[in-house]
Amino acid sequence: MTAVALRLPRTRTLSPRVEVVLLRVAAGVVLLGLWEGLVTWLSPYYVTRPSAVAKVFWEVVSNRPTPLTQLSGSFWFDVQTTIVAVFEGLAIGVVAGVIVGLAMGRLRDVEWALKYYIGALFAMPTIAILPLMTLWFGYTNTARLWIIILGAFLPVALNVYDGVRKLPVTYLEVARTYHARWWNVWFGIALPASLPYLLAGLRLAAGRALVAAVVAEYLLAIKGLGFFIRSDTQSLHENQAMVAVVMLALIGVAINASIDLATKRFLPWYRREGR
């Protein structure tokens, strides 16, 4: 006689989205616990730990007067300054990157002239160009803006170029059959077909732009979260500086979440739920 194994249907008590949220929260709690435990066990008392950051968090974000106020200024003013600079640089860099990427993908002469130089600049740390920016524009907000533009421009240009080069030949043949103008091919066929590559480049551009802004503020001593971190660490207030680091992480998450929402809203065919 053979035994027959009966499989009971598995009942799901939580939705997949709730499970993902719980998993992320659990991972965060474990990481914070490891950080707290290792620092308490191995490091001196002045090294930043989560519990100490939590104690000063409200004091920093509420802009209460502190001995550091004269040095670092208003926390939310620094947050606003960095966010505005990042979005200004992103807007200019993304538009320029799309145009140059389309040109490299559609015009062979432009590809031969620019491809390797843009690739070399992309491989180079953007911060290495900051000293040149200070020579040209001084220790000013203009130098910060240009380094952000460069950080945003390079990944968008390269990704749009890759997307245009992978454009199906049949699309171009149909365009030639109907005698489409070059601008119709560029912006009506090539750009929509390369949107997945553009989105990937946009994510890279947002991260590089944020890093470029903070490093420029830190090194050039101009207002922003980078200067806030610098002034607090130099006065041995690492916990207050870590609050600014947490804010930078939240800004990065918010930018990526905005890109995801815009993708679902305007490109519903791209990465549908459940795939």
C-alpha positions in Angstrom: 0.0 0.0 0.0 1.4 3.4 -0.9 1.1 6.3 1.2 -0.5 9.3 -0.4 0.8 12.7 0.9 -1.9 15.3 1.0 -0.8 18.8 0.5 -2.9 21.4 2.2 -3.2 24.7 0.4 -0.9 27.3 1.8 -2.8 30.2 3.2 -1.1 33.6 2.9 -1.9 35.7 6.0 -0.1 38.8 4.8 0.0 40.5 1.4 3.3 40.4 -0.5 3.7 44.2 -0.1 3.3 44.0 3.7 5.8 41.1 3.8 8.3 43.2 1.9 7.9 46.2 4.2 8.3 43.9 7.3 11.4 42.4 5.8 13.0 45.8 5.2 12.1 47.0 8.7 13.6 43.8 10.2 16.8 44.2 8.2 17.1 47.8 9.3 16.6 46.9 13.0 19.2 44.2 12.8 21.8 46.5 11.1 21.2 49.2 13.7 21.5 46.7 16.5 24.8 45.4 15.1 26.0 49.0 14.7 25.1 49.9 18.3 26.5 46.7 19.8 29.8 46.8 17.9 30.4 50.4 18.6 29.6 50.0 22.3 31.9 47.0 22.6 34.9 48.0 20.5 35.0 51.8 20.0 35.5 54.8 22.3 32.6 56.7 23.8 32.7 59.5 21.3 32.2 57.4 18.2 28.7 57.8 16.7 26.1 55.2 17.5 22.3 55.0 16.7 21.2 55.7 20.3 23.2 58.9 20.4 22.0 60.1 17.0 18.4 59.5 18.1 19.0 61.7 21.2 20.1 64.8 19.1 17.9 64.2 16.1 15.0 66.3 17.2 17.3 69.0 18.5 18.9 69.3 15.0 15.8 69.1 12.9 13.8 71.5 15.1 16.6 74.2 14.7 17.0 74.7 18.4 19.8 77.2 19.2 23.1 75.4 19.9 26.7 76.4 20.2 27.1 75.3 16.6 24.4 77.6 15.2 27.0 80.3 14.3 29.1 77.7 12.4 26.6 75.5 10.5 23.5 77.8 10.4 20.0 76.6 10.1 19.7 72.8 9.3 16.6 73.2 7.1 18.2 76.1 5.2 21.2 73.8 4.4 18.8 71.0 3.4 16.9 73.4 1.1 20.2 74.8 -0.4 21.5 71.3 -1.2 18.2 70.1 -2.7 17.8 73.2 -4.9 21.3 72.9 -6.2 20.9 69.1 -6.9 17.6 69.6 -8.9 19.0 72.6 -10.8 22.1 70.6 -11.8 19.9 67.5 -12.6 17.6 69.4 -14.8 20.4 70.9 -16.9 22.5 67.7 -16.9 19.6 65.4 -17.9 18.5 67.6 -20.8 22.0 68.0 -22.1 22.7 64.3 -21.7 19.5 63.3 -23.6 20.5 65.6 -26.5 24.1 64.5 -26.7 23.1 60.8 -26.3 20.7 61.1 -29.1 23.3 62.8 -31.3 25.9 60.2 -30.6 23.4 57.4 -31.3 22.2 58.8 -34.6 25.2 60.7 -36.0 28.3 58.6 -36.6 30.6 61.7 -36.7 29.4 62.9 -33.3 29.8 59.3 -31.9 33.4 59.2 -33.1 34.2 62.6 -31.8 32.6 62.4 -28.3 32.1 58.7 -27.2 35.5 58.0 -25.8 35.9 61.4 -24.1 32.5 61.0 -22.4 33.4 57.5 -21.4 36.7 58.6 -19.9 35.0 61.4 -17.9 32.4 58.9 -16.7 35.1 56.5 -15.4 37.0 59.4 -13.7 35.8 60.4 -10.2 33.8 63.6 -10.7 35.4 65.1 -7.6 38.8 65.0 -9.3 37.6 67.8 -11.6 36.5 70.0 -8.7 39.9 71.8 -8.4 39.6 72.9 -12.0 36.1 74.2 -11.3 37.5 76.3 -8.4 40.1 77.8 -10.8 37.4 78.7 -13.3 34.6 79.7 -11.0 36.2 80.2 -7.6 34.9 78.8 -4.3 31.3 79.7 -5.2 27.9 78.1 -5.8 28.6 78.2 -9.5 31.5 75.7 -9.1 29.1 73.4 -7.2 26.4 73.7 -9.9 28.8 72.8 -12.7 30.2 69.7 -10.9 26.6 68.6 -10.3 25.7 69.2 -14.0 28.7 67.1 -15.0 27.8 64.3 -12.6 24.3 64.1 -14.0 25.2 64.6 -17.7 27.6 61.7 -18.1 25.4 58.7 -17.1 22.4 60.0 -19.0 24.4 60.7 -22.2 25.9 57.2 -22.2 22.7 55.4 -21.3 20.7 57.2 -24.0 23.4 56.5 -26.5 23.2 52.8 -25.7 19.4 52.8 -26.0 19.5 54.6 -29.4 22.2 52.2 -30.7 19.9 49.2 -29.8 16.9 50.7 -31.6 15.3 48.0 -33.8 16.1 48.4 -37.5 12.5 47.8 -38.5 11.5 51.1 -36.7 14.0 53.0 -38.9 12.9 51.3 -42.0 9.3 52.2 -41.5 10.4 55.8 -40.8 12.3 55.9 -44.0 9.4 54.5 -45.9 7.2 57.3 -44.7 9.9 59.9 -45.3 10.0 60.9 -41.6 11.9 64.1 -40.7 15.1 63.7 -38.6 13.4 65.3 -35.6 10.5 62.8 -35.8 13.0 60.0 -35.8 15.0 61.4 -32.9 12.2 62.5 -30.6 9.3 60.4 -31.9 11.1 57.0 -32.3 14.6 56.9 -30.9 13.9 58.7 -27.6 10.7 56.7 -26.7 12.5 53.4 -27.6 15.4 54.3 -25.3 13.3 55.3 -22.3 14.3 52.2 -20.2 18.0 53.2 -20.7 17.2 56.8 -19.9 15.5 55.7 -16.6 18.6 53.7 -15.6 20.8 56.7 -16.4 18.5 59.0 -14.5 18.9 56.9 -11.3 22.7 57.0 -11.7 22.6 60.7 -12.4 20.5 61.4 -9.2 23.0 59.6 -7.0 26.1 61.2 -8.7 24.5 64.6 -8.5 23.8 64.3 -4.8 27.3 63.1 -4.1 28.8 65.9 -6.2 26.8 68.5 -4.3 27.8 67.3 -0.8 31.5 66.9 -1.7 31.6 70.3 -3.3 29.9 71.9 -0.2 32.3 70.0 2.1 35.5 71.0 0.3 34.5 74.5 -0.9 33.0 75.4 2.5 29.8 76.7 0.9 26.3 76.5 2.5 24.6 73.1 2.3 24.5 69.7 4.0 28.1 69.1 3.1 29.3 72.2 5.0 26.9 71.3 7.9 28.7 67.9 8.2 32.1 69.5 7.9 31.5 72.1 10.6 30.0 69.5 13.1 32.7 66.9 12.6 35.5 69.5 13.0 33.9 70.5 16.3 33.6 66.8 17.4 29.8 66.8 17.1 29.6 63.6 15.1 26.1 62.8 16.2 24.7 66.0 14.8 26.7 65.4 11.6 25.1 61.9 11.3 21.7 63.5 11.3 22.7 65.3 8.1 23.9 62.0 6.7 20.5 60.4 7.5 18.8 63.3 5.7 21.0 62.8 2.7 19.9 59.1 2.6 16.3 60.2 2.9 16.7 62.6 0.0 18.2 59.9 -2.1 15.3 57.5 -1.3 12.8 60.2 -2.1 14.3 60.9 -5.5 14.3 57.2 -6.4 10.7 56.9 -5.1 9.7 59.9 -7.3 11.3 58.2 -10.3 9.4 55.0 -9.6 6.1 56.8 -9.2 6.6 58.8 -12.4 7.4 55.6 -14.2 4.3 53.8 -13.0 2.2 56.9 -13.8 3.5 57.8 -17.3 5.1 54.5 -18.4 2.7 51.8 -17.2 4.1 49.2 -19.6 7.5 49.4 -18.0 8.1 46.9 -15.1 4.5 46.2 -14.4 3.5 44.9 -10.9 3.8 41.1 -10.6 6.4 40.5 -13.3 
